[in-house]
Amino acid sequence: MKKVSAIAVVIGAILFTPIAAFANSLVATSPMSGATLQSAPSAITVTTEIALMDAGNEISVTDPTGVRVDDGALTIDGVNAVIGLKQLVKTGIYTVNYSLLAENDIPLIGKFTFNFAEPTVIATTAPAPTNAPTPSGNNLGTTIFVLGLLAAAIVVTVALSLYARKLYRDR
């Protein structure tokens, strides 16, 4: 009887241990993906849902001809990754490639583009702080996963109870 109780405790501890049930995702970019800009930005900001690690992150920005125009100075501040830009001088579509790492998560890899329409006078603007929306946590996949774990725990608990009852009666 004690052996079955110990097994039930171990299985319960395994099933009810908190597990990270979501992966990092992109929340916002500045400039916004697909935006057309009349003034050149001085930096690119990528905002994620989960705080980023200080090392291992990469962001590169290329102009319409494929030449890198970022200054290579990547700064990580919690969920924000910011990379400075050199002066943008070519009109066209700029591509931002990113590979971002969060603790205990797979890399968030992707790209987005923005269009720079060169004005007659090139002017840079200081980056404005971005107010990223707070994740609501209403993720359907996460909810289904948690409910599935709960259902599995109930099934295991009932099965262990029936097994324990059978063992107790067979004594």
N, C-alpha and C positions, 0 to 999 in steps of 0.2 A: 504494500500500500504506500509506504514511504517513497519507494522507487518511482511509482507512477506520479505521485505528487511532485517530486523533484523534477521529473521530466516535464510535467505540465507547467511548472514555474519557469523552466528554461525556455520552453517553446513560447510561453506568454511574453517573456522578456524579449525574445527575438522579434516576435510579431509587433510588439508595441514600442520598439525603439524608433525614435524619430528618424525619418529618412528624407533627404533632399529630393523632392518630387518635381522639381522644375529646373529647366536650363536657363541660362542667361539669354536675354533677348534685347534687341535694339529698341530703345524708347524714343529717342529723338536725335536729329542731326542738325547742325548749324553750319552752313546754310542747309535748308531743307532739301531733301532729295528731289531732283527735277526742277528746282527753282531757277528762274532767270534773274541774274543780278546785273544791275547797272553800275554798281560800285564794287570794287574788288574787296573781298574779305581779307583780313590780316591773319586769320586762324580758322581752322576747322575743328568743330567740337562734335564728338560722338558720345551720346549718353546711353547707358545700359541700365538694365533692371537690377543687376547684382553688382556690388562693389568690385572693382577691378584690382588685380594684383599689381604691385609696383614694378615688377619686371616681366619681360617676355611679351609685351604688347608691341604691335606695329601698326602704323598708319602711314600710307604714302599717297601723295596727290600728284597726278600727272596732267599736263596740259593737252590740248587737242592733238599734238604731234607725238605724244608719249613721253615727253621730257618731264622729269620730276621737278615740281615747283614748291615742294614743302621744304622747310629749313632744317628738318631732322630733329628738332627740339620737341620731343613728345613729353607731355606732362600728364600725370594721372592724379586725379583728385576725387577719390571715392568712386562714383559711378560715371564720372566724366573723363574722357581722354581728349586732350587738346594738342593740336600740332600747329605750329606757326607756318605761315606761307611767305614765300618771296613775293616780290611785286608781280602781279598778274598783268601780262601785256598782250596776250593773244585772245582774240574773240573765239568762242567755241565752247565745246563741252569738255569739262574737267572731270576726271574720274578719281574718286577717293576709294582706296582699298584698305581694309582693316582686318586685323587678326588680334582679338582681345581675349585676355585670360582672366577668369575669376577663380577664386579658391574652390577646389573640389568640383570643377565643372569642365566640360569640353570647351575648346576654343570657339569663340564667336567670330566666324569668318564671313566676310561679305564685301560688297562694294555699293556705292551709289554715285550718281553724277549730278552736276549742276551746270547750268549754262551761264557763261560770262559774256555779256554783250558790252564790248569795250566802248566807253563813252569817248567824246572828243578830248576830254581831259581826264587822265587817270588819277583817281583819288582813292585812298584807303581809309577805311573806317575802323575804329577800335571795336573789338568784339564786345557785344552786349552780353551780359550774363543771361544764361538760359534758365528758365524756370521749368524744369522737366515735370511732367505730370507724375503724381505719386501712383505707383502701381496699385490697382484695386485688389488684387489677389483673387479675382473672380475668374479663375482659369478653369474651364470645363474639364480639360484633361486631368488636372490635378484633383478636382473634385471626384471624378470617376475613379481615379487611382486610389484615393483615400477610402472611398466607399467600398471598393473591391477588397482592400486590405481589411476593413472592418468586417465585411461578410466572411472572409476567409478566417478571421479570428473567431467569429461566432461558430462557424462550422467546426473548427478545431476544438474549441471549448466544449461543444456538445458531444463530439466524438470522444474526447477524453473523459468526459463525465460518464457516458454510457459504458466505456471500457472499464473505468474505475468501479462502477456499479456492478458490472459483470464479475470482475475480479473479487470484489468484496463478497458477493453472493456465493461464489464458487469455493470459498474458504471452508 
